[in-house]
Amino acid sequence: MAVVSTAVVGVAVVVLVPKAPGWKRVEASFFAGDVFADVFPGLLRAFWLDVKIFAWSAPCILALAMLIALARNVRSPALFPLRLLAALYTDVFRGVPVILTIYLIGFGIPGLGLERPWNSPLLWGSMALVLAYSAYVAEVFRAGIESVHEGQRAAARSLGMSSRQTMTSVVLPQAVRRVVPALMNDMISLQKDVALVSLIGPIELLRQADVDKSLNANFTPYVAAAMIFLAVTIPLTRLADYLLHRQRRRTGATAVA
């Protein structure tokens, strides 16, 4: 039934869409083969900057998010200000849209008149992504930490382990394994959102597509850019789904078809 219904929908799209009155104009504006062949190599070169932004942002996000999650999980009354500060951080950066964070930091910090390379929009745009995504990833880590049963902590204490040893040797290994699928989803979102850095100057894939669109008076470069992003994000999405199903099998949870 699934195969038949999918085939029917596919045939309907292939047959009916080209019969729309404006299809010829849309085809010429969005699916021009000559424009695609001309701009695609340049878009691939520009995409390399997206890859580099992701490569240096992702480890920073994971490290900062873990620190924030640990700060929110401290139980000592003396460290309550640290816990409050971590909660305030997550509330602020989850409450402000990522694009607005990039604008504020990407234009605001270079506006202080710093010397090169500290006035680079690329640097501060990447930093804005790190700050914004750390707030979301920190909540993922915190959920994983809180999902570890309290009995695990009690057992560790009964063995004479300190609070630090309990967290690093007992709680965190279990927590991280449980949140890997959710972390993969955040990394997929990050891979797409690195394109927002182009809004403050750096010429990466999205900005290059915009330049090519203007030069050719055609929207095909946007379609080409979308295909490049899909070529990366779809395999990552399937990997995240695989990890999620594997985790459900291990924990005995019911898999969702």
Secondary structure, 3 states (H helix, E strand, C coil): CHHHHHHHHHHHHHHHHHHCCCHHHHHHHHCCHHHHHHHHHHHHHHHHHHHHHHHHHHHHHHHHHHHHHHHHCCCCHHHHHHHHHHHHHHHHHHHCCHHHHHHHHHHHCHHHCCCCCCCCHHHHHHHHHHHHHHHHHHHHHHHHHHHCCHHHHHHHHHCCCCHHHHHHHHHHHHHHHHHHHHHHHHHHHHHHHHHHHHHHCCCCHHHHHHHHHHHHCCCHHHHHHHHHHHHHHHHHHHHHHHHHHHHHHHHCCCCCC
